[in-house]
Amino acid sequence: MKLIKSELLKRHSLSLHDIMRLTGASRDTTRRDILTLVEQNDAERVYGGINQPHSFSSRLEDLSNRSVEMTPVKDKMGRLAAQMIGPDEIVYFDVSSTISFIPRHLDNSQSLLAITNSLEVAEQLLSKSKAKVRMLGGTLNREMRYTTGTKPLIDIGSYHFDVAFISSIGMTERGMYYAFDDEIDFKKAIIEHSDKVVLLVDSTKVNKMHNFLALNFNDIDIIITNKPLPDKIVNVANQNNVEIFYTNNDGGDWL
């Protein structure tokens, strides 16, 4: 436990995998250690791991600062994604700060039906587009600002999407990674009910692993990213007929 506390003091945040590598402990033991640290107020549990204990407002400020730093990249990716949406389509928008940039580029979206479980995305759709917006039901996660639980998973079954825009916390040549196991079934349900699946993943997520390997490259159709991907990922994508689109550095759409 002292080793975890010491490393947390240095790095300010640790993922479940970070702690497992640090201590050599199993996943179950690591989860118990996390719970103990949280109960002792030595750490705060966050998406996929722990942070140094500090206020909720500070966490929001940290998230806001990181979002501002990546705004130009995310905006270009959002603009490129918006070009892949046709009129009269039913579109799913995943929980993602990058995906929340798509609505500002949706021209002539009056006939678009947009579905999401993200409050941030819903707010952007309502303020930046003319699309009809529906929120999936469920329990609201206060910090991450999205609905979760079995209800949104059930609601997904009521739709068939022309295109779904999804995100990932990490991607290697093995596939896409997520922080929580309940995301696996949810993402797979989205894919099952979509004609086309577009993954938006910026370069900070590439060659990064996380708690759960949930999706393979044969689950998606398109990748949108901001920098050239490693050859290993490109090769696997090509083998699975996945198209890759890059944003460039001068405001255009393609490299």
C-alpha positions as CSV (number, residue, x, y, z in Angstrom):
1,M,0.0,0.0,0.0
2,K,2.9,2.4,0.8
3,L,4.3,1.8,-2.7
4,I,1.0,2.8,-4.3
5,K,0.7,5.9,-2.1
6,S,4.3,6.9,-3.0
7,E,3.7,6.5,-6.8
8,L,0.4,8.3,-6.6
9,L,2.1,11.2,-4.9
10,K,4.6,11.4,-7.8
11,R,2.1,10.9,-10.7
12,H,-1.1,12.3,-9.2
13,S,-3.2,9.5,-10.9
14,L,-2.8,5.8,-11.5
15,S,-4.9,3.4,-13.7
16,L,-5.8,-0.1,-12.5
17,H,-3.1,-1.5,-14.9
18,D,-0.5,0.9,-13.5
19,I,-1.1,-0.4,-10.0
20,M,-1.0,-4.0,-11.1
21,R,2.3,-3.5,-12.9
22,L,3.7,-1.6,-9.9
23,T,2.8,-4.2,-7.3
24,G,2.6,-7.4,-9.3
25,A,-0.8,-8.1,-7.7
26,S,-3.8,-9.6,-9.3
27,R,-6.7,-7.6,-10.6
28,D,-8.9,-8.6,-7.7
29,T,-6.2,-7.7,-5.1
30,T,-5.6,-4.4,-6.8
31,R,-9.3,-3.6,-6.7
32,R,-9.4,-4.3,-3.0
33,D,-6.3,-2.1,-2.5
34,I,-8.1,0.7,-4.4
35,L,-11.2,0.3,-2.2
36,T,-9.0,0.5,0.9
37,L,-7.2,3.6,-0.3
38,V,-10.5,5.3,-1.1
39,E,-12.0,4.3,2.3
40,Q,-9.0,5.7,4.1
41,N,-9.3,9.0,2.0
42,D,-5.8,8.4,0.6
43,A,-7.2,8.3,-3.0
44,E,-10.3,9.2,-5.0
45,R,-11.7,6.6,-7.4
46,V,-12.1,7.9,-10.9
47,Y,-12.7,6.6,-14.4
48,G,-10.4,3.5,-14.7
49,G,-8.2,4.1,-11.6
50,I,-7.5,6.5,-8.8
51,N,-6.4,10.2,-8.3
52,Q,-4.8,12.0,-5.5
53,P,-7.6,13.2,-3.2
54,H,-8.8,16.7,-4.1
55,S,-12.0,18.5,-4.6
56,F,-14.6,17.7,-7.3
57,S,-14.3,21.3,-8.6
58,S,-10.5,20.8,-9.0
59,R,-11.2,17.6,-11.0
60,L,-13.5,19.5,-13.3
61,E,-10.9,22.2,-13.7
62,D,-8.3,19.6,-14.6
63,L,-10.6,18.1,-17.2
64,S,-11.4,21.5,-18.6
65,N,-7.8,22.4,-18.9
66,R,-7.0,19.2,-20.8
67,S,-9.9,19.7,-23.1
68,V,-8.8,23.3,-23.9
69,E,-5.3,22.0,-24.7
70,M,-6.7,19.5,-27.2
71,T,-9.5,21.7,-28.6
72,P,-7.9,22.4,-32.1
73,V,-7.3,18.7,-32.6
74,K,-10.7,17.6,-31.4
75,D,-12.4,20.3,-33.5
76,K,-10.8,19.1,-36.7
77,M,-11.7,15.5,-35.9
78,G,-15.3,16.5,-35.2
79,R,-15.5,18.4,-38.5
80,L,-14.3,15.5,-40.4
81,A,-16.7,13.1,-38.7
82,A,-19.6,15.5,-39.4
83,Q,-18.9,15.1,-43.1
84,M,-19.8,11.4,-42.8
85,I,-23.4,12.1,-41.7
86,G,-26.1,12.1,-44.4
87,P,-29.5,13.7,-44.3
88,D,-32.4,11.9,-42.6
89,E,-30.0,9.6,-40.7
90,I,-30.3,8.2,-37.2
91,V,-26.9,8.7,-35.5
92,Y,-25.5,7.6,-32.2
93,F,-23.0,9.9,-30.4
94,D,-20.8,8.2,-27.8
95,V,-19.6,9.7,-24.5
96,S,-16.5,11.6,-25.6
97,S,-15.1,15.1,-25.5
98,T,-13.9,14.7,-29.1
99,I,-17.3,13.5,-30.3
100,S,-18.9,16.5,-28.6
101,F,-17.2,18.7,-31.3
102,I,-19.2,17.0,-34.1
103,P,-22.5,19.0,-33.5
104,R,-21.0,22.4,-34.3
105,H,-20.2,21.2,-37.8
106,L,-23.6,19.7,-38.6
107,D,-25.1,21.9,-41.3
108,N,-28.6,21.3,-42.5
109,S,-29.3,18.8,-39.7
110,Q,-33.0,19.5,-39.3
111,S,-33.9,16.0,-40.4
112,L,-31.3,14.3,-38.3
113,L,-32.2,12.1,-35.3
114,A,-29.3,12.1,-32.8
115,I,-29.1,9.6,-29.9
116,T,-26.7,9.8,-27.0
117,N,-26.2,9.0,-23.3
118,S,-23.8,11.9,-22.8
119,L,-25.0,15.2,-21.2
120,E,-22.1,17.1,-22.8
121,V,-22.9,15.8,-26.3
122,A,-26.7,16.4,-25.8
123,E,-26.0,20.0,-24.8
124,Q,-23.8,20.6,-27.9
125,L,-26.4,19.0,-30.2
126,L,-29.1,21.3,-28.7
127,S,-27.1,24.5,-28.9
128,K,-25.0,23.9,-32.1
129,S,-27.3,21.9,-34.4
130,K,-31.0,21.7,-35.4
131,A,-31.1,17.9,-35.0
132,K,-33.8,16.1,-33.0
133,V,-32.1,14.9,-29.8
134,R,-32.9,11.9,-27.6
135,M,-31.1,10.9,-24.4
136,L,-30.9,7.3,-23.4
137,G,-32.3,6.7,-19.9
138,G,-30.4,5.4,-16.9
139,T,-28.6,6.5,-13.7
140,L,-26.7,9.7,-14.2
141,N,-23.0,9.6,-13.4
142,R,-22.4,12.9,-11.8
143,E,-18.7,13.3,-12.5
144,M,-18.6,11.8,-16.0
145,R,-22.0,13.3,-17.0
146,Y,-23.5,10.4,-18.8
147,T,-26.3,7.8,-18.1
148,T,-25.2,4.4,-17.1
149,G,-26.7,1.1,-15.9
150,T,-28.9,-1.5,-17.7
151,K,-31.5,1.1,-18.9
152,P,-29.3,2.7,-21.7
153,L,-28.3,-0.8,-22.8
154,I,-32.0,-1.8,-23.1
155,D,-32.8,1.5,-24.9
156,I,-30.1,0.8,-27.5
157,G,-32.2,-2.1,-28.7
158,S,-35.0,0.2,-29.7
159,Y,-32.9,1.8,-32.4
160,H,-31.0,1.0,-35.6
161,F,-28.3,3.6,-36.4
162,D,-27.1,4.6,-39.8
163,V,-23.9,5.5,-38.2
164,A,-22.5,5.4,-34.7
165,F,-19.6,7.5,-33.5
166,I,-17.7,5.8,-30.7
167,S,-14.6,6.5,-28.6
168,S,-12.0,4.5,-26.8
169,I,-9.6,5.1,-23.9
170,G,-6.8,3.2,-25.6
171,M,-6.0,1.4,-28.9
172,T,-3.3,-1.0,-30.0
173,E,-3.0,-3.5,-32.8
174,R,-5.1,-5.9,-30.6
175,G,-8.1,-3.6,-30.5
176,M,-9.8,-1.0,-28.4
177,Y,-9.6,-0.7,-24.7
178,Y,-12.1,0.6,-22.0
179,A,-11.9,1.3,-18.3
180,F,-15.0,-0.5,-17.1
181,D,-16.4,-4.0,-17.9
182,D,-19.9,-2.7,-18.3
183,E,-18.7,-0.7,-21.3
184,I,-18.1,-3.9,-23.2
185,D,-21.7,-5.0,-23.5
186,F,-22.8,-1.4,-24.2
187,K,-20.3,-0.8,-27.0
188,K,-21.1,-4.2,-28.5
189,A,-24.8,-3.4,-28.5
190,I,-24.1,-0.1,-30.3
191,I,-22.1,-2.0,-33.0
192,E,-24.9,-4.6,-33.3
193,H,-27.4,-1.9,-34.0
194,S,-25.4,0.2,-36.4
195,D,-24.8,0.0,-40.2
196,K,-21.5,1.9,-39.9
197,V,-19.2,2.4,-36.9
198,V,-16.7,5.3,-36.8
199,L,-14.1,5.3,-34.0
200,L,-12.7,8.7,-33.1
201,V,-9.3,8.3,-31.3
202,D,-6.7,11.0,-30.9
203,S,-2.9,10.3,-30.9
204,T,-2.7,10.3,-27.1
205,K,-4.8,7.1,-27.0
206,V,-2.7,5.2,-29.6
207,N,-0.6,2.3,-28.3
208,K,-2.2,2.7,-24.9
209,M,-3.8,-0.3,-23.1
210,H,-6.4,-0.1,-20.3
211,N,-8.4,-2.4,-18.1
212,F,-10.5,-4.2,-20.7
213,L,-9.9,-5.1,-24.4
214,A,-13.5,-4.8,-25.6
215,L,-13.5,-4.4,-29.4
216,N,-11.6,-5.8,-32.4
217,F,-10.9,-4.1,-35.7
218,N,-13.6,-6.1,-37.4
219,D,-16.1,-4.3,-35.1
220,I,-15.5,-0.9,-36.7
221,D,-15.6,0.5,-40.2
222,I,-13.7,3.8,-40.0
223,I,-11.0,5.4,-37.8
224,I,-10.6,9.1,-37.5
225,T,-7.4,10.3,-35.9
226,N,-5.0,13.3,-36.0
227,K,-1.6,11.6,-36.6
228,P,-0.4,8.7,-38.7
229,L,-0.9,5.4,-36.9
230,P,1.8,2.9,-36.3
231,D,2.4,0.3,-39.0
232,K,1.1,-2.6,-36.8
233,I,-2.2,-0.9,-36.4
234,V,-2.5,0.2,-40.0
235,N,-1.8,-3.4,-41.1
236,V,-4.5,-4.9,-38.9
237,A,-6.9,-2.2,-40.0
238,N,-6.3,-3.0,-43.6
239,Q,-6.7,-6.7,-43.0
240,N,-10.2,-5.9,-41.6
241,N,-11.1,-3.4,-44.3
242,V,-11.1,-0.5,-41.9
243,E,-10.7,2.9,-43.5
244,I,-8.4,5.4,-41.8
245,F,-8.9,9.2,-42.1
246,Y,-6.4,11.7,-40.8
247,T,-6.9,15.4,-40.0
248,N,-3.9,17.5,-41.1
249,N,-2.2,20.4,-39.5
250,D,-3.3,23.3,-41.6
251,G,-7.1,23.2,-41.3
252,G,-7.8,20.8,-44.2
253,D,-9.5,17.5,-44.0
254,W,-6.9,15.0,-45.2
255,L,-3.2,14.2,-44.9
